[in-house]
Amino acid sequence: MRILFITSTRIGDAVLSSGLIGHLIESHPDARFTIACGPLAADLFRDVPGLDRLIPLPKRTAGLHWVELWLKTAAFRWDLVVDLRSSAIAWLLLAKMRRVARRWPGHRVAAAAKTLGLDQTVPPCIFVAETRRAAARRLVGDGPVLALGPTANWRGKQWPEERFAELAERLTAAGAPLAGARILILGAAEERPRIARLLSSLPAGRLLDQMGRLDLLTAYACLERSSLYVGNDSGLMHLAAAAGAPTLGLFGPSDEGLYGPWGPNARSVRGPESFASMLARGIGLSGGECHMLGLSVDAAERAALDLLAAATHP
């Protein structure tokens, strides 16, 4: 069975819909996949079983990226085309079956399942080679690890770095649940200047600074070994939840009802103002203003402790 799977540009959206690939592999174990996605998300799919081709799909002006994709896929007859980008390309290719996403209501994991007509949601599913897990073991080792995702794709969603530092100190202090834990920092290399003060304030002997040093799948394998992840609404947050790490997502100017971390060990926390209230008072969903100041360290700490008490992750 030949399957073309067209998924998201953003890492977070690609993670949230990744369970569809797991479902298709389980339903069609001999299937061969061509996966098209944004360049940033491409690394997520390098270890998918049955992967014939991975097509990074950078956006072009006037929709020329769709022309490029058609030129790369039109020579084949597809048994199934799954298009989570809701483009017209599924109808321009030879295919026995087509499944094209619509604007389904509800959380994005549930919406993805409806694209395949599934009655139940399928959780995110990331495939990782054992060589990457071995690399993660060497990087992270054993013992408690607090993983932090202190950046986001825009300033409005980024909790202040001094609050991350204070929360890390509280959670790893003597007598705390993660006493003496090493602190793993993840993010892209270009984001490093935005958290320079955080990096300099963490105890050097316990800091695992991996900003910009890991591909997404090795980062995922490190998160599998983490005792707790705390981070802003971002692709890394969704990656941590998919890895099964107890994951606390910090929310402000984004909707946790649609984009909250997904899984039994995942929780969201925000300040006293709801997302709907933020929209009603006309906040800008871009720009340099931080909209996370209502979330206190005390509230984040309480949520983290509650999550750790309830989590099933070892």
C-alpha positions as CSV (number, residue, x, y, z in Angstrom):
1,M,0.0,0.0,0.0
2,R,1.4,3.4,-1.0
3,I,0.4,6.3,1.2
4,L,1.1,10.0,0.8
5,F,0.8,11.8,4.2
6,I,0.8,15.6,4.1
7,T,1.2,17.1,7.5
8,S,1.9,20.4,9.2
9,T,4.4,23.1,8.9
10,R,4.7,23.7,12.7
11,I,6.3,21.1,15.0
12,G,3.5,21.2,17.5
13,D,0.7,20.5,15.0
14,A,2.8,17.8,13.4
15,V,3.2,16.0,16.8
16,L,-0.5,16.3,17.6
17,S,-1.5,14.6,14.4
18,S,1.3,12.0,14.4
19,G,-0.9,9.4,15.9
20,L,-2.6,9.0,12.4
21,I,0.7,7.6,11.1
22,G,0.8,5.1,14.0
23,H,-2.8,4.1,13.3
24,L,-2.1,3.6,9.5
25,I,1.0,1.5,10.3
26,E,-1.0,-0.7,12.7
27,S,-3.8,-1.0,10.1
28,H,-1.5,-1.5,7.1
29,P,1.8,-2.9,8.4
30,D,3.2,-3.3,4.9
31,A,2.4,0.2,3.8
32,R,5.1,2.4,2.3
33,F,5.0,6.1,3.2
34,T,5.9,9.4,1.5
35,I,5.6,12.2,4.1
36,A,5.5,15.9,3.2
37,C,5.7,18.5,5.9
38,G,7.3,21.8,6.8
39,P,11.1,21.8,7.1
40,L,11.1,22.4,10.8
41,A,8.9,19.3,11.4
42,A,10.7,17.0,9.0
43,D,13.0,15.5,11.6
44,L,10.0,14.1,13.5
45,F,9.4,11.5,10.8
46,R,12.9,10.2,9.9
47,D,12.4,7.0,11.8
48,V,8.9,6.1,10.6
49,P,8.7,2.4,9.6
50,G,8.1,2.0,5.9
51,L,9.3,5.5,5.0
52,D,10.2,5.7,1.3
53,R,10.5,9.4,1.1
54,L,10.5,12.5,3.3
55,I,9.7,15.8,1.4
56,P,10.4,19.0,3.3
57,L,7.8,21.5,2.0
58,P,8.9,25.2,2.7
59,K,6.1,27.7,2.0
60,R,6.5,29.6,-1.3
61,T,4.8,32.7,-2.5
62,A,1.6,32.2,-4.6
63,G,1.3,28.6,-3.3
64,L,4.2,27.4,-5.4
65,H,5.1,24.9,-2.8
66,W,2.0,22.9,-3.8
67,V,3.2,22.9,-7.4
68,E,6.6,21.6,-6.2
69,L,4.8,18.8,-4.2
70,W,2.6,17.9,-7.2
71,L,5.7,17.6,-9.4
72,K,7.3,15.2,-6.9
73,T,4.2,13.0,-6.4
74,A,2.1,13.1,-9.6
75,A,4.0,10.2,-11.2
76,F,2.6,7.7,-8.7
77,R,-0.7,6.1,-8.2
78,W,-1.5,6.4,-4.5
79,D,-3.6,4.0,-2.5
80,L,-4.3,6.7,0.0
81,V,-3.6,10.4,0.2
82,V,-4.0,12.0,3.7
83,D,-3.9,15.8,3.5
84,L,-3.9,17.6,6.9
85,R,-3.1,20.9,5.2
86,S,-6.6,21.0,3.5
87,S,-5.1,21.8,0.1
88,A,-6.4,20.8,-3.3
89,I,-3.5,18.5,-4.1
90,A,-5.3,15.3,-2.9
91,W,-7.8,15.9,-5.8
92,L,-5.0,16.5,-8.3
93,L,-3.3,13.2,-7.8
94,L,-4.2,9.7,-8.9
95,A,-5.5,8.1,-5.7
96,K,-7.9,5.3,-4.7
97,M,-8.8,7.1,-1.4
98,R,-8.5,10.6,-0.2
99,R,-8.8,12.0,3.4
100,V,-8.6,15.8,3.6
101,A,-8.8,17.6,6.9
102,R,-11.6,20.0,7.7
103,R,-12.0,22.6,10.4
104,W,-13.2,20.2,13.0
105,P,-14.0,21.6,16.4
106,G,-12.3,20.5,19.6
107,H,-8.7,19.7,20.5
108,R,-6.4,19.2,17.6
109,V,-5.7,15.5,18.4
110,A,-9.5,14.8,18.3
111,A,-9.8,16.8,15.1
112,A,-7.0,14.8,13.4
113,A,-8.8,11.5,14.2
114,K,-11.9,12.8,12.4
115,T,-9.9,13.3,9.2
116,L,-9.6,9.5,9.0
117,G,-13.2,9.0,10.2
118,L,-12.1,7.3,13.4
119,D,-14.5,7.0,16.3
120,Q,-11.8,7.4,18.9
121,T,-8.8,9.7,19.2
122,V,-5.4,8.3,18.6
123,P,-2.7,9.8,20.8
124,P,0.5,11.3,19.2
125,C,3.0,8.6,18.1
126,I,6.6,9.4,17.4
127,F,8.9,6.6,16.1
128,V,12.5,6.7,17.4
129,A,15.4,4.5,16.5
130,E,17.2,2.8,19.3
131,T,20.5,4.5,18.3
132,R,18.9,7.8,19.3
133,R,17.7,6.4,22.7
134,A,21.3,5.2,23.3
135,A,22.5,8.7,22.6
136,A,19.9,10.1,25.0
137,R,21.1,7.7,27.7
138,R,24.6,9.0,27.3
139,L,23.4,12.6,27.4
140,V,21.0,12.4,30.3
141,G,22.0,9.3,32.2
142,D,20.0,8.1,35.2
143,G,18.4,9.9,38.0
144,P,15.9,12.7,38.2
145,V,15.8,15.3,35.4
146,L,13.8,18.4,35.2
147,A,13.3,19.4,31.6
148,L,12.5,23.0,30.7
149,G,11.2,24.5,27.5
150,P,11.5,28.2,28.2
151,T,11.0,29.6,24.7
152,A,8.1,29.9,22.3
153,N,7.5,31.0,18.8
154,W,6.7,34.5,19.9
155,R,7.3,36.6,22.9
156,G,3.6,36.8,24.0
157,K,3.6,33.1,25.0
158,Q,7.0,33.1,26.8
159,W,6.9,33.0,30.5
160,P,9.5,35.3,32.0
161,E,12.9,33.5,32.3
162,E,13.4,34.6,35.9
163,R,10.2,32.7,36.8
164,F,11.6,29.6,35.2
165,A,14.7,30.0,37.2
166,E,12.8,30.3,40.5
167,L,10.5,27.4,39.7
168,A,13.5,25.2,38.9
169,E,15.1,26.2,42.2
170,R,12.0,25.3,44.1
171,L,11.4,21.9,42.4
172,T,15.0,20.8,42.8
173,A,15.7,22.1,46.3
174,A,16.5,19.8,49.2
175,G,13.3,18.1,50.3
176,A,11.5,18.9,47.0
177,P,10.2,16.0,44.8
178,L,13.1,16.5,42.3
179,A,15.8,17.3,44.9
180,G,19.2,17.6,43.2
181,A,17.8,16.9,39.8
182,R,19.7,17.9,36.7
183,I,18.1,20.6,34.6
184,L,17.7,19.9,30.9
185,I,17.2,23.0,28.7
186,L,15.9,22.4,25.2
187,G,15.2,24.8,22.3
188,A,16.6,26.1,19.0
189,A,20.0,27.7,18.8
190,E,18.6,31.0,17.6
191,E,16.5,31.2,20.8
192,R,19.5,31.1,23.1
193,P,19.9,34.9,23.5
194,R,16.3,35.1,24.7
195,I,17.1,33.0,27.8
196,A,20.7,34.0,28.5
197,R,19.9,35.1,32.0
198,L,18.2,31.8,32.8
199,L,21.1,29.7,31.6
200,S,23.5,31.8,33.6
201,S,21.4,31.5,36.8
202,L,21.0,27.7,36.9
203,P,23.6,25.7,38.8
204,A,26.4,24.8,36.4
205,G,27.0,21.4,37.9
206,R,23.5,20.3,37.2
207,L,22.8,22.1,34.0
208,L,22.3,20.0,30.8
209,D,22.3,22.8,28.2
210,Q,21.2,21.3,24.9
211,M,19.9,24.4,23.3
212,G,20.3,23.9,19.5
213,R,22.4,20.8,19.9
214,L,19.8,18.0,19.4
215,D,17.7,16.9,16.5
216,L,14.0,16.5,17.4
217,L,14.0,12.7,17.7
218,T,17.0,12.7,20.1
219,A,15.3,15.5,22.1
220,Y,12.3,13.2,22.2
221,A,14.4,10.3,23.5
222,C,15.8,12.6,26.2
223,L,12.3,13.7,27.2
224,E,11.4,10.0,27.6
225,R,14.0,9.9,30.4
226,S,12.8,13.2,32.1
227,S,11.1,13.2,35.4
228,L,9.1,16.4,34.6
229,Y,8.8,18.8,31.7
230,V,7.7,22.4,32.2
231,G,7.4,24.7,29.2
232,N,5.5,27.3,27.3
233,D,3.0,26.3,24.6
234,S,5.3,25.1,21.9
235,G,6.3,22.1,19.8
236,L,8.6,21.0,22.5
237,M,5.7,20.8,25.0
238,H,3.8,18.5,22.7
239,L,6.9,16.5,22.1
240,A,7.4,16.0,25.8
241,A,3.8,14.9,26.3
242,A,4.1,12.5,23.4
243,A,7.2,11.0,25.1
244,G,5.2,10.3,28.2
245,A,7.0,12.6,30.4
246,P,4.9,14.4,33.0
247,T,4.3,17.6,31.1
248,L,3.1,20.9,32.4
249,G,2.2,23.4,29.7
250,L,2.2,27.1,30.6
251,F,-0.6,29.0,28.8
252,G,-1.6,32.6,28.3
253,P,-2.5,33.9,24.8
254,S,-3.3,30.5,23.3
255,D,-6.1,28.1,23.9
256,E,-5.4,25.0,25.9
257,G,-8.7,23.6,24.9
258,L,-7.3,23.3,21.4
259,Y,-3.6,23.0,22.0
260,G,-3.1,21.7,25.5
261,P,-0.5,19.0,25.9
262,W,-2.2,15.6,25.2
263,G,-1.8,12.5,27.4
264,P,-2.5,10.9,30.8
265,N,0.6,12.7,32.3
266,A,-0.1,16.1,30.8
267,R,-1.6,19.2,32.4
268,S,-2.1,22.9,31.6
269,V,-1.9,25.9,33.9
270,R,-2.6,29.6,33.3
271,G,-3.1,32.7,35.3
272,P,-6.5,33.9,36.4
273,E,-7.5,35.3,33.0
274,S,-8.9,32.9,30.4
275,F,-7.9,32.9,26.8
276,A,-11.4,34.1,25.8
277,S,-11.1,37.0,28.1
278,M,-7.7,37.9,26.6
279,L,-9.2,37.9,23.1
280,A,-12.2,39.9,24.3
281,R,-10.0,42.7,25.5
282,G,-8.2,42.8,22.2
283,I,-4.7,41.4,22.9
284,G,-2.5,41.1,19.8
285,L,-1.5,37.6,18.9
286,S,1.9,38.7,17.7
287,G,4.5,41.3,18.7
288,G,6.8,41.7,21.6
289,E,4.5,42.1,24.6
290,C,4.5,39.3,27.1
291,H,1.0,38.0,28.0
292,M,2.1,35.5,30.6
293,L,2.6,37.8,33.6
294,G,-0.6,36.7,35.3
295,L,0.8,33.2,35.8
296,S,2.7,33.2,39.1
297,V,5.5,30.9,40.2
298,D,3.3,29.8,43.1
299,A,0.6,28.7,40.7
300,A,3.0,26.9,38.4
301,E,4.7,25.1,41.4
302,R,1.3,23.9,42.7
303,A,0.4,22.6,39.3
304,A,3.8,20.8,38.9
305,L,3.5,19.2,42.4
306,D,0.0,18.0,41.7
307,L,1.1,16.6,38.4
308,L,4.1,14.8,39.9
309,A,1.9,13.3,42.6
310,A,-0.6,11.9,40.0
311,A,1.8,10.9,37.2
312,T,2.4,7.3,36.2
313,H,5.7,8.1,34.5
314,P,8.7,6.4,36.4
